[in-house]
Amino acid sequence: MIDKDIIEAKFDIIERNLKFIEEYYKEKSAKEIERDYRDYQALKFSLFEIVEACIDIANHIISAKRFERAEEYSKMFLVLGKNNVISKELAEKLAKMARFRNFLNP
């Protein structure tokens, strides 16, 4: 059974980080962020937390619905797309995001 509290907690993490990125970086250029190590690290960590929360949500749904196991994080989203939990287009985008996560945390 899907635990809505778990899902909502993960959405809270996503929303908090998106709000932080939106507010903190709205007046900074990519070059400014790149030059300031603290800004760069904060942005990197916020993106990492967003991706992790999405992966946790996907994992929870796959487990609760007893869908096929995915051996890679990116494939979790493809499993959700295949089972019509999310659109196939969104599944592809989220799969790319999960692969991007590996660049954030090598």
PDB file as gemmi writes it, atoms N, CA and C in Angstrom:
CRYST1    1.000    1.000    1.000  90.00  90.00  90.00 P 1                      
ATOM      1  N   MET A   1       0.838  -1.180   0.000  1.00  0.00           N  
ATOM      2  CA  MET A   1       0.000   0.000   0.000  1.00  0.00           C  
ATOM      3  C   MET A   1       0.894   1.258   0.000  1.00  0.00           C  
ATOM      4  N   ILE A   2       0.501   2.217  -0.786  1.00  0.00           N  
ATOM      5  CA  ILE A   2       1.264   3.461  -0.862  1.00  0.00           C  
ATOM      6  C   ILE A   2       1.000   4.291   0.392  1.00  0.00           C  
ATOM      7  N   ASP A   3       2.073   4.718   1.017  1.00  0.00           N  
ATOM      8  CA  ASP A   3       1.988   5.543   2.234  1.00  0.00           C  
ATOM      9  C   ASP A   3       2.046   7.011   1.807  1.00  0.00           C  
ATOM     10  N   LYS A   4       0.924   7.672   1.881  1.00  0.00           N  
ATOM     11  CA  LYS A   4       0.835   9.067   1.448  1.00  0.00           C  
ATOM     12  C   LYS A   4       1.731   9.988   2.260  1.00  0.00           C  
ATOM     13  N   ASP A   5       1.950   9.671   3.521  1.00  0.00           N  
ATOM     14  CA  ASP A   5       2.826  10.498   4.358  1.00  0.00           C  
ATOM     15  C   ASP A   5       4.263  10.478   3.828  1.00  0.00           C  
ATOM     16  N   ILE A   6       4.708   9.317   3.398  1.00  0.00           N  
ATOM     17  CA  ILE A   6       6.054   9.207   2.819  1.00  0.00           C  
ATOM     18  C   ILE A   6       6.150  10.057   1.560  1.00  0.00           C  
ATOM     19  N   ILE A   7       5.164   9.921   0.699  1.00  0.00           N  
ATOM     20  CA  ILE A   7       5.155  10.680  -0.567  1.00  0.00           C  
ATOM     21  C   ILE A   7       5.115  12.179  -0.278  1.00  0.00           C  
ATOM     22  N   GLU A   8       4.257  12.601   0.628  1.00  0.00           N  
ATOM     23  CA  GLU A   8       4.143  14.023   0.960  1.00  0.00           C  
ATOM     24  C   GLU A   8       5.439  14.568   1.552  1.00  0.00           C  
ATOM     25  N   ALA A   9       6.107  13.780   2.373  1.00  0.00           N  
ATOM     26  CA  ALA A   9       7.382  14.218   2.958  1.00  0.00           C  
ATOM     27  C   ALA A   9       8.426  14.427   1.866  1.00  0.00           C  
ATOM     28  N   LYS A  10       8.423  13.559   0.882  1.00  0.00           N  
ATOM     29  CA  LYS A  10       9.373  13.689  -0.237  1.00  0.00           C  
ATOM     30  C   LYS A  10       9.024  14.904  -1.093  1.00  0.00           C  
ATOM     31  N   PHE A  11       7.736  15.147  -1.301  1.00  0.00           N  
ATOM     32  CA  PHE A  11       7.322  16.339  -2.037  1.00  0.00           C  
ATOM     33  C   PHE A  11       7.717  17.611  -1.284  1.00  0.00           C  
ATOM     34  N   ASP A  12       7.652  17.569   0.037  1.00  0.00           N  
ATOM     35  CA  ASP A  12       8.088  18.720   0.836  1.00  0.00           C  
ATOM     36  C   ASP A  12       9.570  19.020   0.589  1.00  0.00           C  
ATOM     37  N   ILE A  13      10.384  17.983   0.507  1.00  0.00           N  
ATOM     38  CA  ILE A  13      11.816  18.150   0.225  1.00  0.00           C  
ATOM     39  C   ILE A  13      12.006  18.776  -1.148  1.00  0.00           C  
ATOM     40  N   ILE A  14      11.264  18.277  -2.130  1.00  0.00           N  
ATOM     41  CA  ILE A  14      11.371  18.805  -3.492  1.00  0.00           C  
ATOM     42  C   ILE A  14      10.962  20.277  -3.518  1.00  0.00           C  
ATOM     43  N   GLU A  15       9.817  20.580  -2.932  1.00  0.00           N  
ATOM     44  CA  GLU A  15       9.319  21.959  -2.933  1.00  0.00           C  
ATOM     45  C   GLU A  15      10.260  22.911  -2.202  1.00  0.00           C  
ATOM     46  N   ARG A  16      10.783  22.486  -1.054  1.00  0.00           N  
ATOM     47  CA  ARG A  16      11.707  23.330  -0.280  1.00  0.00           C  
ATOM     48  C   ARG A  16      12.955  23.661  -1.100  1.00  0.00           C  
ATOM     49  N   ASN A  17      13.502  22.667  -1.776  1.00  0.00           N  
ATOM     50  CA  ASN A  17      14.707  22.888  -2.573  1.00  0.00           C  
ATOM     51  C   ASN A  17      14.429  23.712  -3.826  1.00  0.00           C  
ATOM     52  N   LEU A  18      13.296  23.488  -4.460  1.00  0.00           N  
ATOM     53  CA  LEU A  18      12.950  24.299  -5.632  1.00  0.00           C  
ATOM     54  C   LEU A  18      12.760  25.761  -5.238  1.00  0.00           C  
ATOM     55  N   LYS A  19      12.113  25.982  -4.111  1.00  0.00           N  
ATOM     56  CA  LYS A  19      11.904  27.350  -3.622  1.00  0.00           C  
ATOM     57  C   LYS A  19      13.251  28.008  -3.310  1.00  0.00           C  
ATOM     58  N   PHE A  20      14.146  27.272  -2.668  1.00  0.00           N  
ATOM     59  CA  PHE A  20      15.474  27.796  -2.362  1.00  0.00           C  
ATOM     60  C   PHE A  20      16.202  28.189  -3.642  1.00  0.00           C  
ATOM     61  N   ILE A  21      16.206  27.310  -4.625  1.00  0.00           N  
ATOM     62  CA  ILE A  21      16.896  27.585  -5.889  1.00  0.00           C  
ATOM     63  C   ILE A  21      16.287  28.816  -6.568  1.00  0.00           C  
ATOM     64  N   GLU A  22      14.977  28.837  -6.615  1.00  0.00           N  
ATOM     65  CA  GLU A  22      14.260  29.932  -7.274  1.00  0.00           C  
ATOM     66  C   GLU A  22      14.555  31.279  -6.608  1.00  0.00           C  
ATOM     67  N   GLU A  23      14.493  31.330  -5.299  1.00  0.00           N  
ATOM     68  CA  GLU A  23      14.683  32.589  -4.579  1.00  0.00           C  
ATOM     69  C   GLU A  23      16.150  32.999  -4.485  1.00  0.00           C  
ATOM     70  N   TYR A  24      17.016  32.065  -4.182  1.00  0.00           N  
ATOM     71  CA  TYR A  24      18.421  32.397  -3.932  1.00  0.00           C  
ATOM     72  C   TYR A  24      19.173  32.738  -5.210  1.00  0.00           C  
ATOM     73  N   TYR A  25      18.827  32.073  -6.269  1.00  0.00           N  
ATOM     74  CA  TYR A  25      19.609  32.238  -7.499  1.00  0.00           C  
ATOM     75  C   TYR A  25      18.928  33.099  -8.561  1.00  0.00           C  
ATOM     76  N   LYS A  26      17.796  33.708  -8.226  1.00  0.00           N  
ATOM     77  CA  LYS A  26      17.046  34.452  -9.249  1.00  0.00           C  
ATOM     78  C   LYS A  26      17.824  35.625  -9.845  1.00  0.00           C  
ATOM     79  N   GLU A  27      18.725  36.211  -9.095  1.00  0.00           N  
ATOM     80  CA  GLU A  27      19.462  37.366  -9.604  1.00  0.00           C  
ATOM     81  C   GLU A  27      20.924  37.051  -9.902  1.00  0.00           C  
ATOM     82  N   LYS A  28      21.270  35.780  -9.936  1.00  0.00           N  
ATOM     83  CA  LYS A  28      22.658  35.395 -10.201  1.00  0.00           C  
ATOM     84  C   LYS A  28      22.747  34.709 -11.562  1.00  0.00           C  
ATOM     85  N   SER A  29      23.811  35.022 -12.258  1.00  0.00           N  
ATOM     86  CA  SER A  29      24.037  34.363 -13.541  1.00  0.00           C  
ATOM     87  C   SER A  29      24.730  33.027 -13.312  1.00  0.00           C  
ATOM     88  N   ALA A  30      24.714  32.185 -14.314  1.00  0.00           N  
ATOM     89  CA  ALA A  30      25.397  30.893 -14.214  1.00  0.00           C  
ATOM     90  C   ALA A  30      26.883  31.092 -13.948  1.00  0.00           C  
ATOM     91  N   LYS A  31      27.474  32.099 -14.556  1.00  0.00           N  
ATOM     92  CA  LYS A  31      28.904  32.388 -14.342  1.00  0.00           C  
ATOM     93  C   LYS A  31      29.178  32.772 -12.899  1.00  0.00           C  
ATOM     94  N   GLU A  32      28.289  33.590 -12.311  1.00  0.00           N  
ATOM     95  CA  GLU A  32      28.462  33.996 -10.913  1.00  0.00           C  
ATOM     96  C   GLU A  32      28.380  32.791  -9.982  1.00  0.00           C  
ATOM     97  N   ILE A  33      27.447  31.913 -10.249  1.00  0.00           N  
ATOM     98  CA  ILE A  33      27.292  30.713  -9.429  1.00  0.00           C  
ATOM     99  C   ILE A  33      28.517  29.820  -9.578  1.00  0.00           C  
ATOM    100  N   GLU A  34      28.973  29.681 -10.790  1.00  0.00           N  
ATOM    101  CA  GLU A  34      30.135  28.830 -11.063  1.00  0.00           C  
ATOM    102  C   GLU A  34      31.399  29.347 -10.368  1.00  0.00           C  
ATOM    103  N   ARG A  35      31.538  30.654 -10.278  1.00  0.00           N  
ATOM    104  CA  ARG A  35      32.722  31.259  -9.657  1.00  0.00           C  
ATOM    105  C   ARG A  35      32.710  31.179  -8.133  1.00  0.00           C  
ATOM    106  N   ASP A  36      31.531  31.144  -7.545  1.00  0.00           N  
ATOM    107  CA  ASP A  36      31.422  31.112  -6.086  1.00  0.00           C  
ATOM    108  C   ASP A  36      31.221  29.669  -5.629  1.00  0.00           C  
ATOM    109  N   TYR A  37      32.239  29.100  -5.026  1.00  0.00           N  
ATOM    110  CA  TYR A  37      32.223  27.686  -4.633  1.00  0.00           C  
ATOM    111  C   TYR A  37      31.037  27.359  -3.724  1.00  0.00           C  
ATOM    112  N   ARG A  38      30.726  28.256  -2.777  1.00  0.00           N  
ATOM    113  CA  ARG A  38      29.606  28.004  -1.865  1.00  0.00           C  
ATOM    114  C   ARG A  38      28.276  27.974  -2.605  1.00  0.00           C  
ATOM    115  N   ASP A  39      28.091  28.922  -3.526  1.00  0.00           N  
ATOM    116  CA  ASP A  39      26.860  28.925  -4.325  1.00  0.00           C  
ATOM    117  C   ASP A  39      26.754  27.652  -5.158  1.00  0.00           C  
ATOM    118  N   TYR A  40      27.857  27.289  -5.763  1.00  0.00           N  
ATOM    119  CA  TYR A  40      27.898  26.100  -6.617  1.00  0.00           C  
ATOM    120  C   TYR A  40      27.553  24.841  -5.808  1.00  0.00           C  
ATOM    121  N   GLN A  41      28.161  24.720  -4.625  1.00  0.00           N  
ATOM    122  CA  GLN A  41      27.910  23.554  -3.789  1.00  0.00           C  
ATOM    123  C   GLN A  41      26.468  23.526  -3.279  1.00  0.00           C  
ATOM    124  N   ALA A  42      25.937  24.677  -2.920  1.00  0.00           N  
ATOM    125  CA  ALA A  42      24.548  24.745  -2.438  1.00  0.00           C  
ATOM    126  C   ALA A  42      23.582  24.338  -3.544  1.00  0.00           C  
ATOM    127  N   LEU A  43      23.818  24.833  -4.746  1.00  0.00           N  
ATOM    128  CA  LEU A  43      22.966  24.473  -5.874  1.00  0.00           C  
ATOM    129  C   LEU A  43      23.077  22.981  -6.163  1.00  0.00           C  
ATOM    130  N   LYS A  44      24.277  22.478  -6.176  1.00  0.00           N  
ATOM    131  CA  LYS A  44      24.524  21.058  -6.435  1.00  0.00           C  
ATOM    132  C   LYS A  44      23.793  20.194  -5.401  1.00  0.00           C  
ATOM    133  N   PHE A  45      23.892  20.568  -4.129  1.00  0.00           N  
ATOM    134  CA  PHE A  45      23.244  19.786  -3.086  1.00  0.00           C  
ATOM    135  C   PHE A  45      21.720  19.850  -3.209  1.00  0.00           C  
ATOM    136  N   SER A  46      21.189  21.018  -3.524  1.00  0.00           N  
ATOM    137  CA  SER A  46      19.735  21.152  -3.691  1.00  0.00           C  
ATOM    138  C   SER A  46      19.232  20.274  -4.834  1.00  0.00           C  
ATOM    139  N   LEU A  47      19.943  20.293  -5.940  1.00  0.00           N  
ATOM    140  CA  LEU A  47      19.559  19.440  -7.072  1.00  0.00           C  
ATOM    141  C   LEU A  47      19.647  17.971  -6.693  1.00  0.00           C  
ATOM    142  N   PHE A  48      20.709  17.614  -5.979  1.00  0.00           N  
ATOM    143  CA  PHE A  48      20.882  16.232  -5.543  1.00  0.00           C  
ATOM    144  C   PHE A  48      19.718  15.791  -4.652  1.00  0.00           C  
ATOM    145  N   GLU A  49      19.321  16.639  -3.716  1.00  0.00           N  
ATOM    146  CA  GLU A  49      18.198  16.297  -2.825  1.00  0.00           C  
ATOM    147  C   GLU A  49      16.891  16.137  -3.598  1.00  0.00           C  
ATOM    148  N   ILE A  50      16.685  16.966  -4.603  1.00  0.00           N  
ATOM    149  CA  ILE A  50      15.478  16.860  -5.428  1.00  0.00           C  
ATOM    150  C   ILE A  50      15.456  15.516  -6.138  1.00  0.00           C  
ATOM    151  N   VAL A  51      16.560  15.159  -6.762  1.00  0.00           N  
ATOM    152  CA  VAL A  51      16.639  13.894  -7.500  1.00  0.00           C  
ATOM    153  C   VAL A  51      16.461  12.719  -6.538  1.00  0.00           C  
ATOM    154  N   GLU A  52      17.114  12.768  -5.390  1.00  0.00           N  
ATOM    155  CA  GLU A  52      16.990  11.691  -4.403  1.00  0.00           C  
ATOM    156  C   GLU A  52      15.539  11.516  -3.956  1.00  0.00           C  
ATOM    157  N   ALA A  53      14.843  12.609  -3.726  1.00  0.00           N  
ATOM    158  CA  ALA A  53      13.441  12.527  -3.306  1.00  0.00           C  
ATOM    159  C   ALA A  53      12.585  11.891  -4.395  1.00  0.00           C  
ATOM    160  N   CYS A  54      12.842  12.240  -5.653  1.00  0.00           N  
ATOM    161  CA  CYS A  54      12.104  11.638  -6.766  1.00  0.00           C  
ATOM    162  C   CYS A  54      12.375  10.140  -6.852  1.00  0.00           C  
ATOM    163  N   ILE A  55      13.627   9.751  -6.663  1.00  0.00           N  
ATOM    164  CA  ILE A  55      13.993   8.334  -6.675  1.00  0.00           C  
ATOM    165  C   ILE A  55      13.302   7.602  -5.522  1.00  0.00           C  
ATOM    166  N   ASP A  56      13.283   8.221  -4.347  1.00  0.00           N  
ATOM    167  CA  ASP A  56      12.611   7.600  -3.198  1.00  0.00           C  
ATOM    168  C   ASP A  56      11.123   7.400  -3.458  1.00  0.00           C  
ATOM    169  N   ILE A  57      10.487   8.386  -4.070  1.00  0.00           N  
ATOM    170  CA  ILE A  57       9.062   8.262  -4.408  1.00  0.00           C  
ATOM    171  C   ILE A  57       8.863   7.108  -5.386  1.00  0.00           C  
ATOM    172  N   ALA A  58       9.683   7.067  -6.422  1.00  0.00           N  
ATOM    173  CA  ALA A  58       9.572   6.000  -7.424  1.00  0.00           C  
ATOM    174  C   ALA A  58       9.762   4.638  -6.765  1.00  0.00           C  
ATOM    175  N   ASN A  59      10.769   4.516  -5.932  1.00  0.00           N  
ATOM    176  CA  ASN A  59      11.058   3.250  -5.259  1.00  0.00           C  
ATOM    177  C   ASN A  59       9.888   2.822  -4.370  1.00  0.00           C  
ATOM    178  N   HIS A  60       9.314   3.775  -3.661  1.00  0.00           N  
ATOM    179  CA  HIS A  60       8.184   3.472  -2.785  1.00  0.00           C  
ATOM    180  C   HIS A  60       6.991   2.959  -3.594  1.00  0.00           C  
ATOM    181  N   ILE A  61       6.688   3.628  -4.689  1.00  0.00           N  
ATOM    182  CA  ILE A  61       5.541   3.221  -5.518  1.00  0.00           C  
ATOM    183  C   ILE A  61       5.787   1.838  -6.129  1.00  0.00           C  
ATOM    184  N   ILE A  62       6.993   1.621  -6.646  1.00  0.00           N  
ATOM    185  CA  ILE A  62       7.321   0.319  -7.253  1.00  0.00           C  
ATOM    186  C   ILE A  62       7.175  -0.793  -6.223  1.00  0.00           C  
ATOM    187  N   SER A  63       7.655  -0.548  -5.030  1.00  0.00           N  
ATOM    188  CA  SER A  63       7.564  -1.546  -3.966  1.00  0.00           C  
ATOM    189  C   SER A  63       6.113  -1.782  -3.543  1.00  0.00           C  
ATOM    190  N   ALA A  64       5.377  -0.700  -3.337  1.00  0.00           N  
ATOM    191  CA  ALA A  64       3.990  -0.812  -2.877  1.00  0.00           C  
ATOM    192  C   ALA A  64       3.098  -1.506  -3.905  1.00  0.00           C  
ATOM    193  N   LYS A  65       3.350  -1.228  -5.175  1.00  0.00           N  
ATOM    194  CA  LYS A  65       2.533  -1.811  -6.252  1.00  0.00           C  
ATOM    195  C   LYS A  65       3.089  -3.152  -6.743  1.00  0.00           C  
ATOM    196  N   ARG A  66       4.241  -3.508  -6.205  1.00  0.00           N  
ATOM    197  CA  ARG A  66       4.901  -4.765  -6.573  1.00  0.00           C  
ATOM    198  C   ARG A  66       5.196  -4.854  -8.069  1.00  0.00           C  
ATOM    199  N   PHE A  67       5.654  -3.728  -8.601  1.00  0.00           N  
ATOM    200  CA  PHE A  67       6.092  -3.714  -9.997  1.00  0.00           C  
ATOM    201  C   PHE A  67       7.458  -4.380 -10.089  1.00  0.00           C  
ATOM    202  N   GLU A  68       7.866  -4.648 -11.312  1.00  0.00           N  
ATOM    203  CA  GLU A  68       9.186  -5.259 -11.515  1.00  0.00           C  
ATOM    204  C   GLU A  68      10.275  -4.388 -10.917  1.00  0.00           C  
ATOM    205  N   ARG A  69      11.304  -5.020 -10.401  1.00  0.00           N  
ATOM    206  CA  ARG A  69      12.424  -4.292  -9.809  1.00  0.00           C  
ATOM    207  C   ARG A  69      13.274  -3.658 -10.895  1.00  0.00           C  
ATOM    208  N   ALA A  70      13.773  -2.499 -10.600  1.00  0.00           N  
ATOM    209  CA  ALA A  70      14.689  -1.811 -11.508  1.00  0.00           C  
ATOM    210  C   ALA A  70      16.076  -1.860 -10.881  1.00  0.00           C  
ATOM    211  N   GLU A  71      17.057  -2.259 -11.648  1.00  0.00           N  
ATOM    212  CA  GLU A  71      18.419  -2.382 -11.128  1.00  0.00           C  
ATOM    213  C   GLU A  71      19.158  -1.047 -11.115  1.00  0.00           C  
ATOM    214  N   GLU A  72      18.651  -0.067 -11.844  1.00  0.00           N  
ATOM    215  CA  GLU A  72      19.266   1.262 -11.880  1.00  0.00           C  
ATOM    216  C   GLU A  72      18.202   2.297 -11.530  1.00  0.00           C  
ATOM    217  N   TYR A  73      18.651   3.371 -10.913  1.00  0.00           N  
ATOM    218  CA  TYR A  73      17.705   4.427 -10.538  1.00  0.00           C  
ATOM    219  C   TYR A  73      16.950   4.961 -11.743  1.00  0.00           C  
ATOM    220  N   SER A  74      17.644   5.165 -12.838  1.00  0.00           N  
ATOM    221  CA  SER A  74      16.978   5.730 -14.018  1.00  0.00           C  
ATOM    222  C   SER A  74      15.866   4.815 -14.521  1.00  0.00           C  
ATOM    223  N   LYS A  75      16.048   3.527 -14.364  1.00  0.00           N  
ATOM    224  CA  LYS A  75      15.047   2.580 -14.860  1.00  0.00           C  
ATOM    225  C   LYS A  75      13.792   2.531 -13.994  1.00  0.00           C  
ATOM    226  N   MET A  76      13.902   3.013 -12.765  1.00  0.00           N  
ATOM    227  CA  MET A  76      12.712   3.060 -11.905  1.00  0.00           C  
ATOM    228  C   MET A  76      11.611   3.889 -12.558  1.00  0.00           C  
ATOM    229  N   PHE A  77      12.005   5.009 -13.131  1.00  0.00           N  
ATOM    230  CA  PHE A  77      11.015   5.889 -13.754  1.00  0.00           C  
ATOM    231  C   PHE A  77      10.426   5.258 -15.014  1.00  0.00           C  
ATOM    232  N   LEU A  78      11.237   4.488 -15.718  1.00  0.00           N  
ATOM    233  CA  LEU A  78      10.743   3.786 -16.900  1.00  0.00           C  
ATOM    234  C   LEU A  78       9.719   2.722 -16.502  1.00  0.00           C  
ATOM    235  N   VAL A  79       9.938   2.086 -15.352  1.00  0.00           N  
ATOM    236  CA  VAL A  79       8.971   1.114 -14.829  1.00  0.00           C  
ATOM    237  C   VAL A  79       7.648   1.822 -14.516  1.00  0.00           C  
ATOM    238  N   LEU A  80       7.726   3.002 -13.920  1.00  0.00           N  
ATOM    239  CA  LEU A  80       6.499   3.760 -13.622  1.00  0.00           C  
ATOM    240  C   LEU A  80       5.783   4.166 -14.902  1.00  0.00           C  
ATOM    241  N   GLY A  81       6.555   4.539 -15.928  1.00  0.00           N  
ATOM    242  CA  GLY A  81       5.953   4.884 -17.217  1.00  0.00           C  
ATOM    243  C   GLY A  81       5.296   3.687 -17.867  1.00  0.00           C  
ATOM    244  N   LYS A  82       5.970   2.567 -17.819  1.00  0.00           N  
ATOM    245  CA  LYS A  82       5.453   1.323 -18.415  1.00  0.00           C  
ATOM    246  C   LYS A  82       4.144   0.901 -17.756  1.00  0.00           C  
ATOM    247  N   ASN A  83       4.017   1.191 -16.467  1.00  0.00           N  
ATOM    248  CA  ASN A  83       2.814   0.813 -15.719  1.00  0.00           C  
ATOM    249  C   ASN A  83       1.795   1.947 -15.614  1.00  0.00           C  
ATOM    250  N   ASN A  84       1.975   2.971 -16.428  1.00  0.00           N  
ATOM    251  CA  ASN A  84       1.036   4.097 -16.535  1.00  0.00           C  
ATOM    252  C   ASN A  84       0.821   4.861 -15.228  1.00  0.00           C  
ATOM    253  N   VAL A  85       1.838   4.877 -14.369  1.00  0.00           N  
ATOM    254  CA  VAL A  85       1.774   5.705 -13.166  1.00  0.00           C  
ATOM    255  C   VAL A  85       2.103   7.141 -13.547  1.00  0.00           C  
ATOM    256  N   ILE A  86       3.042   7.308 -14.454  1.00  0.00           N  
ATOM    257  CA  ILE A  86       3.388   8.603 -15.036  1.00  0.00           C  
ATOM    258  C   ILE A  86       3.446   8.423 -16.545  1.00  0.00           C  
ATOM    259  N   SER A  87       3.419   9.526 -17.263  1.00  0.00           N  
ATOM    260  CA  SER A  87       3.486   9.425 -18.722  1.00  0.00           C  
ATOM    261  C   SER A  87       4.862   8.927 -19.152  1.00  0.00           C  
ATOM    262  N   LYS A  88       4.919   8.326 -20.301  1.00  0.00           N  
ATOM    263  CA  LYS A  88       6.202   7.840 -20.818  1.00  0.00           C  
ATOM    264  C   LYS A  88       7.174   8.997 -21.055  1.00  0.00           C  
ATOM    265  N   GLU A  89       6.637  10.139 -21.469  1.00  0.00           N  
ATOM    266  CA  GLU A  89       7.466  11.336 -21.678  1.00  0.00           C  
ATOM    267  C   GLU A  89       8.101  11.795 -20.358  1.00  0.00           C  
ATOM    268  N   LEU A  90       7.296  11.859 -19.311  1.00  0.00           N  
ATOM    269  CA  LEU A  90       7.827  12.240 -18.009  1.00  0.00           C  
ATOM    270  C   LEU A  90       8.816  11.190 -17.501  1.00  0.00           C  
ATOM    271  N   ALA A  91       8.519   9.933 -17.739  1.00  0.00           N  
ATOM    272  CA  ALA A  91       9.417   8.853 -17.317  1.00  0.00           C  
ATOM    273  C   ALA A  91      10.799   9.025 -17.942  1.00  0.00           C  
ATOM    274  N   GLU A  92      10.845   9.378 -19.214  1.00  0.00           N  
ATOM    275  CA  GLU A  92      12.122   9.587 -19.904  1.00  0.00           C  
ATOM    276  C   GLU A  92      12.881  10.767 -19.304  1.00  0.00           C  
ATOM    277  N   LYS A  93      12.167  11.843 -19.032  1.00  0.00           N  
ATOM    278  CA  LYS A  93      12.808  13.026 -18.439  1.00  0.00           C  
ATOM    279  C   LYS A  93      13.360  12.724 -17.052  1.00  0.00           C  
ATOM    280  N   LEU A  94      12.578  12.013 -16.249  1.00  0.00           N  
ATOM    281  CA  LEU A  94      13.033  11.674 -14.907  1.00  0.00           C  
ATOM    282  C   LEU A  94      14.188  10.679 -14.941  1.00  0.00           C  
ATOM    283  N   ALA A  95      14.185   9.788 -15.924  1.00  0.00           N  
ATOM    284  CA  ALA A  95      15.295   8.843 -16.079  1.00  0.00           C  
ATOM    285  C   ALA A  95      16.586   9.604 -16.395  1.00  0.00           C  
ATOM    286  N   LYS A  96      16.495  10.608 -17.239  1.00  0.00           N  
ATOM    287  CA  LYS A  96      17.670  11.441 -17.540  1.00  0.00           C  
ATOM    288  C   LYS A  96      18.138  12.174 -16.289  1.00  0.00           C  
ATOM    289  N   MET A  97      17.177  12.654 -15.505  1.00  0.00           N  
ATOM    290  CA  MET A  97      17.507  13.347 -14.271  1.00  0.00           C  
ATOM    291  C   MET A  97      18.239  12.401 -13.311  1.00  0.00           C  
ATOM    292  N   ALA A  98      17.802  11.164 -13.239  1.00  0.00           N  
ATOM    293  CA  ALA A  98      18.451  10.188 -12.359  1.00  0.00           C  
ATOM    294  C   ALA A  98      19.876   9.899 -12.824  1.00  0.00           C  
ATOM    295  N   ARG A  99      20.088   9.857 -14.130  1.00  0.00           N  
ATOM    296  CA  ARG A  99      21.445   9.661 -14.642  1.00  0.00           C  
ATOM    297  C   ARG A  99      22.307  10.894 -14.343  1.00  0.00           C  
ATOM    298  N   PHE A 100      21.708  12.072 -14.382  1.00  0.00           N  
ATOM    299  CA  PHE A 100      22.412  13.314 -14.051  1.00  0.00           C  
ATOM    300  C   PHE A 100      22.875  13.290 -12.594  1.00  0.00           C  
ATOM    301  N   ARG A 101      22.108  12.634 -11.742  1.00  0.00           N  
ATOM    302  CA  ARG A 101      22.449  12.515 -10.329  1.00  0.00           C  
ATOM    303  C   ARG A 101      23.854  11.954 -10.149  1.00  0.00           C  
ATOM    304  N   ASN A 102      24.239  11.014 -11.004  1.00  0.00           N  
ATOM    305  CA  ASN A 102      25.565  10.412 -10.897  1.00  0.00           C  
ATOM    306  C   ASN A 102      26.679  11.429 -11.123  1.00  0.00           C  
ATOM    307  N   PHE A 103      26.404  12.457 -11.906  1.00  0.00           N  
ATOM    308  CA  PHE A 103      27.378  13.523 -12.104  1.00  0.00           C  
ATOM    309  C   PHE A 103      27.469  14.425 -10.878  1.00  0.00           C  
ATOM    310  N   LEU A 104      26.366  14.548 -10.160  1.00  0.00           N  
ATOM    311  CA  LEU A 104      26.336  15.387  -8.969  1.00  0.00           C  
ATOM    312  C   LEU A 104      27.071  14.729  -7.803  1.00  0.00           C  
ATOM    313  N   ASN A 105      27.061  13.409  -7.781  1.00  0.00           N  
ATOM    314  CA  ASN A 105      27.660  12.671  -6.664  1.00  0.00           C  
ATOM    315  C   ASN A 105      28.491  11.502  -7.204  1.00  0.00           C  
ATOM    316  N   PRO A 106      29.644  11.813  -7.782  1.00  0.00           N  
ATOM    317  CA  PRO A 106      30.452  10.730  -8.379  1.00  0.00           C  
ATOM    318  C   PRO A 106      31.038   9.787  -7.347  1.00  0.00           C  
TER     319      PRO A 106                                                      
END                                                                             
